Amino acid sequence: MKVDLIIKNAKELLSLKGSAKPRVGSEMDELSIIENGAIAILNGKIIAVDFAENILQKYNSAKQIDASNKVVMPGFVDSHTHPIFAKTRENEFEMRIKGKSYVDISQSGGGIRSSIKFVREATFDQLYEIALKNVKKIISNGTTTIEAKSGYGLSTESEIKMLKVIQKLSTNLPIDVIPTFLGAHEFPTEFKENRIEYIRILKEEMLPKIAELNLAKYCDIFTEAHVYTVEQSRDILQTAKKFGFKLRMHADEIEPIGGAELAAEVGAISADHLGATSNDGIEAMRKSGVIATLLPGTIFSLGMQSYARARDMIAKNLPVALATDFNPGSCNCDSMQFVITLACLQMKMTVAEAITASTINGAHALQMAEKTGSLEIGKQADILILDMPSYRYLPYHFGSNNVETVLKNGQIIWENKI
Ligand SMILES: [Zn+2]
């Protein structure tokens, strides 16, 4: 049978074939590796995955990629990013080195609030140009699906401006870009003393307008002691649900105020950060099927040690995903490869678990697992070719880009050839 493309002779083909549900426990350590593997691709979809000799017997193609001595795996799914901003905040990175905390910086007018000022002032085109460059770098590091959040506008007009930038990225870039509304990222300065009024605007103006314009699939919130309380979060998330948004949360990043428990209660698809989550929080999430998305790059960049308890979560059968949290403040990291290194070193995840968390479980965290996240028949041909002898080399060779070729829907969208 004639196909559009064959990728053949992969030393290790990490298919991640397995359960259709989010992978939990020992399933996370299973990559379903085919040695000397091949993939046949037709119309952007995977139509066969097998040993190279079997594929080459059944299929032929004028276009073939020889992956001898290389690793072939699914594209990374980065389910938590903030790539739309007007100005980077490297000055805060240096302030942190000199001893200022994230909360200190935020309360002195830096942090998210400074990003808000610049995003409000920026034009749509300025924001788009910066975001386009950000996402191209993310793609060059092997990510083929991202979630992208608003949340640096915090007014109806500027949040819509950000979401329209995300919409344009989704139209113009070859990868899947999943939009999330994060109007509850902070309280804007003008409502610092009148938080109730900002929540009213969020619920009565922003959510209905964004739902009407169909600009976001998810509604997210920053539930933390210094921003949105559990009660305020419940109120906003339940309103968002009524408008048809699916939910995700920034929960228990710094203090265990009950964010994970709330994620379980409101049926969030994913709760993210979770550095301070209690055992009860882990159990509540497991019971309601919330995915734990861990963001070790942020803890690393903040110079903290409060990494999420990935080992306990995996032991308790909570599905774990990994994401970059790429943003201009607390984590300017666009590489899932580096996140995998941190997950292994700082959270003691095995290399296989970290790869599962960065591909198929990330896809589940975006409800995209039927389309991407593993190399299985019928899925999009979202594939990476890595110039390395074994998948175990991926976190070991850190600080470098190990991805040689990025394919999305069967098309080469990026090549890093030395
Ligand atoms: Zn975030």
Residues whose N, C-alpha, C, O or C-beta is under 5 A from the ligand:
A	BS01	ZN	D325
